[in-house]
Amino acid sequence: MAGSNTDPTQQLNDYIRTMHDQGILDDNFDQLLVLRREQNPRFINELISMFTNDAEAYIAEITNALSLTEVDFSTIISKLHQLKGSTSGIGGHRMYQACCELRVAADDGDKDRSEFLMLINFLFYIFSFYLLNICLYVVRCDELFLRVKEEFNTLKQCFDSISEMRRNIISNGTRRRRRRPL
């Protein structure tokens, strides 16, 4: 980020550009910045706060579904769909990509589990094969979900910094207006 003598608005713009360059943010975030200008100055901070709260809840529910003895792929898919939509809407590019990868793995795991339940009545050999397959999908889902959580933490840190910079800019603007003689 630029030096401390740089204008706070320029620091914020530079930071957002860096987050774009790293693939953390995408154009959807820029579109929200345009809406912010047309509405209220705290819009972005409020949106980030809502996203963070919702994403933390979805991640907790996915964590719970992955930790069950019999992995609940339908809950994972449902909550992941909500998380993916929220992430896309706020412009969290890398986290969105991680959600997409986890969704594919969860879909594969759900399909294989259904096949496993149908075939278990036929052959114990098939049972062993699918059990191993499901275990591999669960491990893959765990690994990909870890990536989703890491990308969420990165995105949350990014948004925390943006929110803090926006608060400072708003606060500085309010102080300047108070100092002006009437």
Summary of the structure (lengths in Angstrom):
residues: 182
radius of gyration: 21.8
end to end distance: 37.1
largest distance: 87.4
contacts: 528
relative contact order: 0.14
helix: 84%
strand: 1%
